[in-house]
Amino acid sequence: MIADCPLCLTRAMLTIGKPCPACGGMVTREILEAFDGLAAVTVDEGTAVPGCCFLCDAPRTRTLKIRVDPESGNFKVEDAQSRSEEITFATKSILAFVLGVLRMVTFGFHTALTLYDPQKDPGIRVYVPCCDKCSGRVHVGRVNGADRSVTILAGAVFSRRIAEAGKAPGGA
């Protein structure tokens, strides 16, 4: 059967008792049954955060941030209100610019550009609504740097809401 692998969230030809062709993980009946009713949902940086939990459709009590490092591709899931990113990208950019100007004055124009890079990617930031019960249950399958999106395992209702939010006004 062609379906989203519950292990890597890649659409593939799955056979029970054989490894997924995409990730190599063993696909068992138990795994498929555990993920029944769930779907792979791609959320990008511009996706509006619905008012319901991504997994159980309960009212949203918090928002999770999935932060992807641009260099390593590793991701971290944290509360959106978290202060773990103490110096924001904007602050780092301003500091790098000021240091670049100081370097330019001190050492010459050609060295100023080595510190300040306005094109540097701060990484992907995707926000996912959840309730208190589901906050630790985010399953990230894929990260797509080109589309600046993350694919997560979510409930079917959330999948429909994301699809409806992505449609243009007027149903097109």
C-alpha positions as CSV (number, residue, x, y, z in Angstrom):
1,M,0.0,0.0,0.0
2,I,1.2,3.6,-0.7
3,A,1.0,5.6,2.5
4,D,2.9,7.9,4.8
5,C,5.5,5.9,6.8
6,P,4.7,6.6,10.5
7,L,8.4,6.5,11.2
8,C,9.8,9.0,8.7
9,L,6.5,10.6,7.4
10,T,7.7,10.0,3.8
11,R,5.1,8.7,1.3
12,A,6.2,5.3,0.2
13,M,5.1,1.8,-0.8
14,L,4.8,0.1,2.6
15,T,4.5,-3.6,3.2
16,I,3.8,-5.0,6.7
17,G,6.8,-6.9,8.0
18,K,9.3,-5.2,5.7
19,P,11.4,-2.1,6.1
20,C,10.2,1.3,4.8
21,P,12.0,2.0,1.5
22,A,12.7,5.6,2.6
23,C,14.0,5.2,6.1
24,G,14.7,1.5,6.5
25,G,12.6,1.3,9.7
26,M,10.5,-1.9,10.1
27,V,6.8,-1.4,9.4
28,T,4.7,-3.6,11.6
29,R,0.9,-3.9,12.0
30,E,1.2,-2.6,15.5
31,I,3.0,0.6,14.3
32,L,0.4,1.2,11.6
33,E,-2.5,0.7,14.1
34,A,-0.9,3.0,16.6
35,F,-0.8,5.8,14.0
36,D,-4.2,5.1,12.5
37,G,-6.2,8.4,12.2
38,L,-3.0,10.5,12.0
39,A,-1.6,12.1,9.0
40,A,1.7,13.7,7.8
41,V,1.1,17.5,7.8
42,T,3.6,19.9,6.3
43,V,3.7,23.2,8.2
44,D,5.8,26.1,6.9
45,E,7.0,29.3,8.5
46,G,4.0,31.3,7.1
47,T,1.3,28.9,8.3
48,A,-1.2,30.5,10.6
49,V,-1.5,28.7,14.0
50,P,-5.1,27.3,14.4
51,G,-6.8,27.5,17.7
52,C,-6.8,23.7,18.3
53,C,-4.2,21.1,19.3
54,F,-2.3,19.5,16.4
55,L,-2.9,16.0,17.8
56,C,-6.2,15.7,19.7
57,D,-8.2,18.8,18.5
58,A,-8.6,20.2,22.1
59,P,-8.5,23.9,22.5
60,R,-4.9,25.3,22.2
61,T,-3.3,26.1,25.6
62,R,0.2,26.7,24.3
63,T,2.2,27.0,21.1
64,L,5.3,25.0,20.4
65,K,8.2,26.2,18.3
66,I,10.1,23.8,16.1
67,R,13.5,25.4,15.6
68,V,15.8,24.0,12.9
69,D,19.5,24.8,12.9
70,P,20.5,25.9,9.3
71,E,23.9,24.4,9.4
72,S,23.3,21.0,11.0
73,G,19.7,20.4,10.1
74,N,19.0,19.3,13.7
75,F,15.7,20.5,15.2
76,K,14.5,21.3,18.7
77,V,11.0,21.5,20.0
78,E,10.3,24.0,22.7
79,D,7.6,26.2,24.1
80,A,7.2,29.3,22.0
81,Q,7.4,31.4,25.1
82,S,10.8,29.9,26.0
83,R,13.7,32.2,26.4
84,S,16.3,29.6,25.3
85,E,17.1,31.8,22.3
86,E,18.4,34.6,24.5
87,I,19.9,36.8,21.8
88,T,17.6,36.9,18.8
89,F,18.8,36.9,15.2
90,A,18.1,40.6,14.9
91,T,20.2,41.4,17.9
92,K,23.0,39.3,16.6
93,S,22.8,41.1,13.2
94,I,22.9,44.5,14.8
95,L,25.9,43.5,16.9
96,A,27.7,42.0,13.9
97,F,27.0,45.2,11.9
98,V,28.3,47.5,14.7
99,L,31.4,45.3,15.0
100,G,31.8,45.3,11.3
101,V,31.8,49.1,11.2
102,L,34.3,49.3,14.0
103,R,36.5,46.8,12.1
104,M,36.1,48.9,8.9
105,V,37.2,52.0,10.7
106,T,40.1,50.3,12.4
107,F,41.4,47.9,9.7
108,G,39.9,49.0,6.4
109,F,36.8,48.4,4.3
110,H,37.6,44.9,3.1
111,T,37.5,43.4,6.6
112,A,34.1,44.9,7.6
113,L,32.2,42.4,5.6
114,T,33.7,39.3,7.3
115,L,31.6,39.8,10.4
116,Y,28.3,41.1,9.1
117,D,26.3,38.8,6.8
118,P,22.7,40.0,6.3
119,Q,22.0,36.9,4.2
120,K,22.9,34.4,6.9
121,D,20.0,32.1,7.5
122,P,18.6,32.2,11.1
123,G,17.1,28.7,10.6
124,I,13.5,27.6,10.2
125,R,11.0,28.5,12.9
126,V,7.6,26.7,12.7
127,Y,4.9,27.2,15.3
128,V,2.5,24.3,16.2
129,P,-0.6,24.7,18.5
130,C,-1.1,22.1,21.3
131,C,-2.8,21.4,24.5
132,D,-1.0,20.6,27.8
133,K,-1.6,16.8,27.3
134,C,0.0,16.6,23.9
135,S,2.9,19.0,24.3
136,G,5.6,16.3,24.5
137,R,4.2,14.2,21.7
138,V,5.4,16.1,18.6
139,H,6.8,13.7,16.0
140,V,8.9,15.5,13.4
141,G,9.4,13.5,10.3
142,R,11.1,15.7,7.6
143,V,12.6,19.1,7.4
144,N,12.6,20.8,4.0
145,G,15.1,23.7,3.9
146,A,14.1,24.8,0.4
147,D,10.4,25.2,1.3
148,R,11.3,26.2,4.9
149,S,8.8,23.7,6.1
150,V,8.6,20.9,8.7
151,T,6.4,17.7,8.3
152,I,4.9,16.5,11.6
153,L,2.5,13.7,12.5
154,A,-0.8,15.3,13.4
155,G,-4.5,14.5,13.8
156,A,-6.8,14.4,10.7
157,V,-8.8,17.4,11.9
158,F,-5.6,19.5,12.1
159,S,-4.6,18.3,8.7
160,R,-7.9,19.5,7.2
161,R,-7.6,22.9,9.0
162,I,-4.1,23.5,7.7
163,A,-5.2,22.6,4.2
164,E,-8.2,24.9,4.4
165,A,-6.1,27.8,5.8
166,G,-3.7,27.4,2.8
167,K,-6.6,27.8,0.3
168,A,-7.0,31.2,-1.3
169,P,-10.1,33.2,-0.4
170,G,-13.0,32.2,-2.7
171,G,-12.1,28.5,-2.7
172,A,-9.4,28.5,-5.3
